[in-house]
Amino acid sequence: MSKLAELLAKKAELEKQIEAAKQAEQADAIKQIVDLAKSYGISYAELKPHMTRRRKRRVVADASS
């Protein structure tokens, strides 16, 4: 196997490990958020406005111009 092929194989393996670690940490973060929300009595309805992005209004060009 060439040096390039070896490095590409290592890169692919590292990308898999990175994705697995990212998913595990995300699951831990979600658990912490849920636990904190429960301990403070915060509902989903109270969190939702802080978790979504506001959509920008689209400016429609005046057809009479």
N, C-alpha and C positions, 0 to 999 in steps of 0.2 A: 504494500500500500504506500502510495506517495505521501510525502509530508503534507501536501495540500489536502489530500483525502482524509488523512488522520485529523488534521485541524478542523475540517468541516464536520467530521463525525463528532469530535469533542464539542464543537459549537452547537450541534443539534442536541446533544445530550444536556448541555448546559441550559439551552432554551427550555427543554422539558422540565429541568429542575427549577428553573426560575418561575415557570408557570405554576408548578405545584406549590412552591413556596408562596407565591402571590395569592393563590386560592386559599391556602391555609391561613395566611395572615388576614385576608379579607373576612374569612369565616370568624376568626377571633375578634376582629373589630366589630362585626355585626353583633356578636354575642355581647360584647361590652356595651354597645349602644343600647341593646334591648334591656340588659340588666340595669343600666343607669336610668333609662326611661321608666322602667318598672319601679325602681327605688324612689324616684321623684314624682311618680304618678303622672307622667307625661304621656298623653295619648298620641296615636298616629295622626289624628286630625291636627294636633298642635305642632307636630313635627313636619307635616307635609309641606307647608308654605316655605319652610327653610331648606327643604330637600329638592325642590324643583326650581328650574330656571324660569324666569318670566320670559314669555315670548315677546319679541319686538313686534309692534304693530307695523304692518306693511303699509306704506304710503302709496295710495292709488293715484295715478296721474289723472288730472282733470281732463276728461274727454273733450270738453268744449274749447280747449286751448288750441 
